[in-house]
Amino acid sequence: YRAALRSGCPRPAWGALTGVRPGKVLSSLIAEEHDEDKALRRFIREYDVSPARAQLCMTTTRETLRAAASLSPKDICLYVGIPFCPTRCTYCSFVSRTIGRKTELLEPYLRALEQEIAVTGRLLAQSGRTIRTLYIGGGTPTTLSASQMERLLRVIRDNFDLSRCVEFTVEGGRPDTLDLEKLQVIRSGGADRMSINPQTMEDAVLRACGRPHKAADVLRAYGEAAAADFSAINMDLIAGLPADTTAGFRRSLDAVATLNPANITVHTLALKKGADLFEKRENLPSAGDVAEMVAYGEQTLRALGYKPYYLYRQKYMSGSFENVGWSRDNLDCLYNIYMMEEVHTILSLGGGGMNKVNLPDGTLRRFHNPKFPEQYIEMLPGVLEQKQELFRLMADGAK
C-alpha cells in the first residue's frame, strides 16, 4: 500500500482497508480502547482512512452496537430467497433465474421452498429460538404473482411464530413487478416494510442498465405502496451507472428524496464478475464524477434529516467508495444491520441462501444452500439435512 502511494497512486478514501465490513474493524477497536475517540484515531492512523470516511463509519458503527444491544440470546433473523427476475440488469451478478414470460419453474420452486419452510419452522419451535426480523429477498421476490405471493406468505405465517418479529420486509426491487393488488397482498400477509429500488430516475440510464421500466413507473409503484399502508419504504440508488452524469444523479436523488421514504440507500457501482457490465465497461462515469455523486448524496440526505445507519463495501467499486443506508429516526432496517455486520444468526431459506450461525465462542459458521433454483429443487433432501445439522450445532454451542 505504501509503495503504491510512493509510486504516485492516489490515496483511497478508505486507505489500506479492502474488506467488506470496515465497521467490524472499528467495533473491535472500540472494544479494545473503551473510548470512541481513541478508537477513531487508531482507525485513521493504522489504516490511513480519511477522517470523513472514518466519521461516517463511526456513525454507522454506533447504530450497529445499538441494534446488537437490543437482541436477546435466542433471537435469529430469517431470510427467504426468491431467486428469479423478469430480466437481468447489466450490473447485476446475483444468483437468479431470468424468466421473462417462462414461469414454469416458479411452481416447483415454491413447492420445494414450502417444504424447507415447514422443516425449519418445526426446528425453530423445538429450539426455543425466536424470529427478530424477517426479510424476503432475491432476485426479485415480486416476480411472483399476487396469488403465489399470498400463498408464500400464508405458508410462512402457518409455520413460523412471528409474535416477536419486529420487522418484516419484502424486497419489491423493480417497479414493473408491482401493482396495487400485489402490494395489498404483501401488506395483509404481514409485511410492514417494502423496498422499491429505482436505481436511477433517468430513463436513458435505465435503458443503458437493461431495466425496461421508466421513472414514471417508480412514482406509480411508490404511490401504490404508500396507499397499501406500509410503515416504511426503502428506495435504492446507484452512483456511477453507465450513461449517468453528475447532474443526472442529482436529479435522481432529488426526485427520490421528494417522496420522503423512510430509507434511501445510496450504492456505489461495483463491477461484479458475472455481470454483463464487468466485460462491457462502456459509458461509465469517471471516478471523479462518482465522487461528486457520493458527496452530493451525503450532503443532501444529511440536510434533509436522514442519518447513515449501515455501511458496507465491495470489490471493484467506482472510486473505491461504499454503499450507505440512510434512514429517518427510528426507521433503520434492522435486518440490513444484522445481516451485514453478522452480529447474530441468520437462517436463510431458498436457492442461493447463506446461513450464518453465530456461536457463543464468537466464531461464525456459514452454510450455503444450492445456488440456482434447479439445483435447489434437485438437492432439497440435502438442504433439509443441512438445516438439521445447523440446529444441532446451535444446540451444542448453547450448552
Secondary structure, DSSP 8 states (H G I E B T S, - for coil): -HHHHHTT----TTTT--SS-HHHHHHHHHHHHS-HHHHHHHHHHHH---HHHHHHHHHHHHHHHHHHHT--TTEEEEEEEE-EESS--TT---S-EE-TT--TTHHHHHHHHHHHHHHHHHHHHHHT-EEEEEEEEES-GGGS-HHHHHHHHHHHHHHS--TT--EEEEEEE-GGG--HHHHHHHHHTT--EEEE--B-S-HHHHHHTT----HHHHHHHHHHHHHTT-SEEEEEEEET-TT--HHHHHHHHHHHHHH--SEEEEEE-B--TTSHHHH---S---HHHHHHHHHHHHHHHHHTT-EEEEEE--TTBGGG--EEEEE-TT---HHHHHHHHT-S-EEEESTT-EEEEE-TTS-EEEEE--SSHHHHHHTHHHHHHHHHHHHHHHHHHH-
